[in-house]
């Protein structure tokens, strides 16, 4: 029988719960007031509405990416493909020169830098609303434009503190033994 990880009298630690929820991997990007690109790995996102087309990303309070998105009123959501694990790790790290280590461009009208070699799809968004909840801020973005790479690999997945690939999951045959997820390199991923 499973036992609680947290006692009811203390604040629940939801990290084990959310680590067991596989999701796609993205990098949220924006430009700060000086035009400096900012970005961070984010797997805490969801679609909110189809009309107007709106999504939400949850970003850590105090992060330069959150500040840049809120202050500029714009951001880009780059959905990573399965060959972009190193880019996910880079933008989850504290490395200061992330954009010097990743291919990117800033198309006219973009909400933030597009990670050209790492993303299979990108949404350019205008900040519609923000809600501070504890140590994160939910940033609601109205999607202004979606760019989908024609021949990009399948989406990158992350769950149980490991990477996985859409192509491996989709290739599973009913009744066959599970396909093991790719091994993690030990770099932890927060939720935003």
N, C-alpha and C positions, 0 to 999 in steps of 0.2 A: 504494500500500500504506500503511495507517495506521501511524503511528509513535507510540511511547509518549510520553505527556505527562510522565511522571515516570520518572526513572532508577531501576533496581531497588535501588540502594544508599541512596536517600533515601525518606522517608516519602511514600507515594503520596497525591496530591491527588485525592480522590474527588468534588470539587465538579463537574467537567465531566461525570462519569459520572451523578451524581444529577440534575444539571440537565437531562440528556437523557431522564430518566424522568418522563413526565407523571403527575400525580396530582391528586386533589381538594385543595381548600384548606379548612383549618379554623382556628378560633381556640379555643385551650384557655383556659378561665377557671376561677378559684377565688377564694375569699375568704381574706385573710390573717387573722392572729390578732386584728387590730383591726376586722375586718369590711370592710376596704377591698378593692374588687374588683381583681383582677389578671388580665391576659390577654396572650396572644401568638399570633401567626400560626404555624401548624404544618402542614407537609405531610408530616411523617415520622410516619405512623401506620399501623396495620394491625389487622385482626381477628386474634385469637389462638385463641379457642375459642368454641363455641356453648353448651357446658354445662360449667361456668357461663359465661354470656356475658361474654367478656373481650376487651378491646382493649388496644393498647399505643400510647403516644405518647412520642416522644423529645424531651426539652426540654433546653435549654442549662443547664449547671451554673451556679449563681449567679444565675439569673434569679428575680425576685420571684414569677413565676407558678409555677415549680417549687417554690420554698419554700412558697408558700401551699397548693399541692396536697398536698405531702407532710405539712406540719404540720397541715392540717385533715383530711387523710385522704379528701378529696373533690375532684372537679373535674367540669366540664362540657366536652364536646366539641361545638362548634358547627360543623356542616358548612355552608360558605357557598354561596350561589347565585350565578349568573352576573352578577347586577346588584350584587354586593357587593364589587367590586374595591377601592373606596375604603376599605372596612372592613378588608380584607386588608392593604392598604398601611398603614393607621393602626396596626394591631396589630403590624405588622412594624417600625414606626418606634420612635424613642426618645421620642416625645411622651408627657409624663407624665400628661396628663389624658385618656387614650383613652376612658374610660367617659363623660366629659362630652360626647364627640363622637359617640357611637353610642347607638342605642336599645337598651335592655336592661331585663330584669326578673329578679327572683329568685323563682320560684315556690316554694311550700312544698315542702320536701324536695329542692330542686335541689342538684346538686353544685357549682354555680357559676353565675354570671350567664348567662342565655340572651340571645343577640343576636337580638331579636325581628324586626327588619326585615331582617337580613342572612343568617340561617340558614334552610336548607330542612329541616334535621333537627338534633336535639340529643340527645346521650346524657348522662345524669347517671350518674356513676361513683363508686365507692368504691375508693380505692387498695388494691390487693391485694398489690402487691410493687413494689420498685424495684431496679434494677440500674444501678450507675454504670459507664459504659464511656467512658473517655477524657474528652472535654469535654462529654458529654451524659449524661443519666440516662434510662433506659427506665422509664417509669411504666406499670405494668400496672393497668388499671382494670376492676373487675367492673361491668358495666352494670346499673344498678338500674332505669332507666326510659328509654324512647326517645320523643321527641316529634317528629312529622313535620308540617310545615306543609302544609295542604291544597292551597293554590293558589300555592305558591312557584315562582319560575322554576327552570329546570334548574340542575344543579351547576356551580360554577366550577372550572375546571381550570388547572393551572400546569405548564409544562415549557419547557425551552430558554429559560429566563428571560423567558417571555412568558405572558400569560393566554390562555386559550382557553375556549370554551363547549361544554358537552355538546350543546346544541341544534344548534350548527354541525357538530360531529363526527357526530352522529346523522343529520343531514340529507344527509350525503355519499352520493352515488349511486355504486355500483360502476362503475368505468371513467371517472368524471368527474374533472376536475382537482381537486386538493386545495383545501379551503377554508382560506385563510390564517388563522392565529391572530391574535387582537387584538394590537395593538402594546403593548409594555410601556411603562410610563411611566418606566422607568429605575431604579425602586426594586428593589434586590436582595432576594431571599428566601433566608434560610438554611433549613436543614432542622431546624426546631424551635426 
